[in-house]
Amino acid sequence: MHGPSPDTLYPLPGFPRAVFLKNVVTRPNIVVGDYSYYDDPEGAERFEERNVLHHFDFYGDRLVIGRFVAIAAGTRFVMNGANHAMGGFSTYPFNIFQQGWEEGFDPASWTNQSRGDTVVGNDVWLGMESLVMPGVTIGDGAIVAARSTIISDVPPYAVVGGNPARLIRMRFDAETVARLLAVAWWDWTAEKITRNLGAIRGAEIDRLEAAK
């Protein structure tokens, strides 16, 4: 036994609202790890189109999602292309309307203010209608409450919520978090994960470390 194949589009038989995301992603600037899924009754297959916003190739930023990430319906990622140039008196994007308004526009006024890649770690749970802003990193094992807006980095195994999201609590003490990050069970083979599901689901770090 080794669980579902990560190459399966619909991993839940008879439940087509959930997809393993890596099988619907086509753009090279979006990277998704095995077993990470998106659940949406209105068409999870349209994740790139509807949930990753303002993601333009010329910016060079990437959306990187780790393994075993659970993404609830309505979660959206706002990428760097949403930013307007802020170095002058006006933030209005005259250049995008062309007809002469593009003359003299320097694309670097956009790209120089890029906040970089948006990164979601492994074993992260993003609640319904979460909004993730450009350039943030959400650490391994974190939980984001529904309808939260993430504007800054989230530590591993933190629970955050609100608009803007703030730390609610840590899931485990600092020593346990360090030990969990060292174990990194999400990097194990599917067979090893299957053999050790009890330890992964449980709350005994010694048992999980022994499985490593």
C-alpha positions as CSV (number, residue, x, y, z in Angstrom):
1,M,0.0,0.0,0.0
2,H,1.3,3.4,-0.9
3,G,-1.7,5.8,-1.1
4,P,-3.0,7.5,-4.2
5,S,-0.7,8.2,-7.1
6,P,0.3,11.9,-7.1
7,D,-0.3,11.8,-10.9
8,T,-4.0,11.3,-10.4
9,L,-6.1,14.3,-11.4
10,Y,-9.1,13.6,-9.1
11,P,-7.7,11.7,-6.1
12,L,-11.2,11.3,-4.4
13,P,-13.4,8.9,-6.4
14,G,-16.8,10.4,-7.1
15,F,-15.6,13.8,-5.8
16,P,-14.4,15.8,-8.8
17,R,-14.2,19.1,-6.9
18,A,-10.7,18.2,-5.6
19,V,-7.6,18.0,-7.7
20,F,-4.0,17.2,-7.1
21,L,-2.8,20.6,-8.3
22,K,0.4,19.7,-10.0
23,N,-1.7,17.9,-12.7
24,V,-3.6,21.0,-13.7
25,V,-0.7,23.5,-13.5
26,T,0.8,24.3,-17.0
27,R,2.8,27.5,-16.4
28,P,6.5,27.1,-15.6
29,N,6.4,29.9,-13.0
30,I,4.1,27.9,-10.8
31,V,5.7,24.9,-9.0
32,V,3.5,22.5,-7.0
33,G,4.7,19.4,-5.0
34,D,3.2,16.0,-4.9
35,Y,-0.2,15.4,-3.1
36,S,-1.0,19.1,-2.7
37,Y,-4.6,19.6,-3.6
38,Y,-7.1,22.4,-4.3
39,D,-10.8,21.9,-3.4
40,D,-13.4,24.0,-5.2
41,P,-17.0,23.0,-6.3
42,E,-16.8,25.6,-9.1
43,G,-14.0,24.0,-10.9
44,A,-10.6,23.3,-9.2
45,E,-9.1,22.7,-12.6
46,R,-9.2,26.4,-13.3
47,F,-6.8,27.2,-10.4
48,E,-4.2,29.0,-12.6
49,E,-6.8,31.2,-14.2
50,R,-8.9,32.0,-11.2
51,N,-6.7,31.7,-8.2
52,V,-3.3,33.0,-9.2
53,L,-3.7,36.7,-10.0
54,H,-1.5,39.2,-11.9
55,H,1.2,36.6,-12.6
56,F,3.1,37.9,-15.6
57,D,6.2,36.2,-17.1
58,F,8.2,39.5,-17.4
59,Y,8.2,39.9,-13.6
60,G,10.1,36.6,-13.1
61,D,8.4,35.8,-9.8
62,R,7.2,32.2,-9.0
63,L,4.5,30.7,-6.9
64,V,6.1,27.7,-5.2
65,I,3.8,25.3,-3.3
66,G,5.3,22.4,-1.3
67,R,4.1,18.8,-0.8
68,F,0.9,17.8,1.1
69,V,-0.6,21.3,1.0
70,A,-4.4,21.5,1.5
71,I,-5.9,24.6,-0.2
72,A,-9.5,25.3,0.5
73,A,-12.0,26.9,-2.0
74,G,-11.5,30.5,-2.9
75,T,-7.9,30.8,-1.8
76,R,-6.1,33.4,-4.0
77,F,-2.5,34.3,-4.6
78,V,-1.9,37.9,-5.6
79,M,1.4,38.1,-7.4
80,N,3.8,40.9,-8.0
81,G,2.2,42.0,-11.3
82,A,-0.6,43.5,-9.2
83,N,1.7,46.3,-8.0
84,H,1.6,49.7,-9.6
85,A,4.7,51.9,-10.0
86,M,4.9,54.1,-6.9
87,G,8.1,56.2,-7.6
88,G,6.3,59.1,-9.2
89,F,3.3,61.4,-8.4
90,S,0.7,59.0,-9.9
91,T,0.3,55.3,-9.5
92,Y,-2.1,55.1,-12.5
93,P,-0.9,52.5,-15.0
94,F,-1.1,54.7,-18.1
95,N,1.2,52.4,-20.1
96,I,-1.1,49.4,-20.2
97,F,-3.7,51.3,-22.2
98,Q,-1.2,52.0,-25.0
99,Q,-2.3,54.6,-27.6
100,G,0.8,56.7,-26.9
101,W,0.6,56.4,-23.1
102,E,3.2,53.7,-23.2
103,E,5.9,56.1,-24.4
104,G,8.6,56.8,-21.9
105,F,7.5,54.1,-19.5
106,D,10.3,52.2,-17.9
107,P,9.3,48.6,-17.1
108,A,11.9,48.6,-14.3
109,S,9.7,51.0,-12.3
110,W,7.5,47.9,-11.9
111,T,10.0,45.0,-11.8
112,N,12.4,46.8,-9.4
113,Q,9.8,46.7,-6.7
114,S,9.1,43.0,-7.0
115,R,8.9,41.3,-3.6
116,G,10.2,38.0,-5.1
117,D,8.7,34.5,-5.1
118,T,5.6,33.5,-3.1
119,V,6.4,30.3,-1.2
120,V,4.1,27.9,0.6
121,G,5.9,25.2,2.6
122,N,4.9,21.6,3.1
123,D,1.9,20.3,5.0
124,V,0.3,23.7,5.1
125,W,-3.5,24.2,5.4
126,L,-4.9,27.3,3.8
127,G,-8.5,28.0,4.9
128,M,-11.4,29.1,2.7
129,E,-10.9,32.4,0.8
130,S,-7.4,33.0,2.2
131,L,-5.6,35.8,0.3
132,V,-1.9,35.5,0.0
133,M,0.0,38.7,-1.0
134,P,3.2,38.9,-3.1
135,G,6.5,37.7,-1.9
136,V,5.5,36.0,1.4
137,T,6.7,32.7,2.7
138,I,4.4,30.4,4.7
139,G,6.4,27.9,6.7
140,D,6.0,24.2,6.9
141,G,3.1,22.9,8.9
142,A,1.4,26.3,9.2
143,I,-2.4,26.8,9.3
144,V,-4.1,29.9,7.8
145,A,-7.6,30.6,9.1
146,A,-10.4,31.2,6.6
147,R,-10.6,34.6,5.0
148,S,-7.2,35.7,6.3
149,T,-5.0,38.1,4.4
150,I,-1.3,37.1,4.5
151,I,0.9,40.1,4.1
152,S,4.1,38.9,5.8
153,D,6.0,35.6,6.4
154,V,4.3,32.9,8.5
155,P,6.6,30.8,10.8
156,P,6.6,27.0,10.5
157,Y,3.8,25.4,12.5
158,A,2.1,28.7,13.3
159,V,-1.6,29.3,13.3
160,V,-2.5,32.7,11.9
161,G,-5.7,34.5,11.1
162,G,-7.3,37.9,10.4
163,N,-6.9,40.8,8.0
164,P,-4.0,41.3,8.2
165,A,-3.2,37.9,9.5
166,R,-1.6,37.8,12.9
167,L,-0.2,35.0,15.0
168,I,-2.9,33.2,17.0
169,R,-0.7,30.6,18.5
170,M,2.1,28.1,17.7
171,R,1.0,24.6,17.2
172,F,3.9,23.1,19.2
173,D,6.8,24.4,21.3
174,A,10.0,25.6,19.7
175,E,11.9,22.4,20.4
176,T,9.2,20.2,18.9
177,V,9.0,22.4,15.8
178,A,12.7,22.1,15.3
179,R,12.5,18.4,15.6
180,L,9.6,18.2,13.2
181,L,11.4,20.3,10.6
182,A,14.4,17.9,10.9
183,V,12.2,14.9,10.4
184,A,10.6,16.4,7.3
185,W,8.3,13.5,6.8
186,W,6.9,15.0,3.6
187,D,10.1,14.2,1.9
188,W,9.7,10.5,2.6
189,T,8.7,8.0,-0.1
190,A,5.0,7.2,-0.4
191,E,5.7,3.7,0.9
192,K,7.5,5.0,4.0
193,I,4.7,7.5,4.7
194,T,2.1,4.7,4.4
195,R,4.0,2.5,6.9
196,N,4.3,5.4,9.4
197,L,0.9,7.1,9.1
198,G,0.2,6.5,12.8
199,A,3.3,8.4,13.8
200,I,2.6,11.2,11.3
201,R,-1.0,11.6,12.4
202,G,-0.1,11.3,16.1
203,A,1.5,13.7,18.5
204,E,4.5,11.8,19.8
205,I,7.7,13.3,18.3
206,D,9.9,10.5,19.6
207,R,7.8,8.0,17.7
208,L,8.0,10.1,14.5
209,E,11.8,10.5,14.9
210,A,12.2,6.8,15.4
211,A,10.4,6.2,12.1
212,K,13.0,8.4,10.3
